[in-house]
Amino acid sequence: MLIFFIVLAIILIVGSAMILLRTANMPKIPKNIKPQPYEDDD
């Protein structure tokens, strides 16, 4: 039973690390794109 919990913990740790790595590699906005101002910007 202890081995089951150890394997489950390893799977959860590796899975969460893969999710974090995937979100960290999301495409970045290029530097030459500037935000457009709002119409009612004060």
Beta strands, then each sheet from edge to edge (+ up, - down):
end
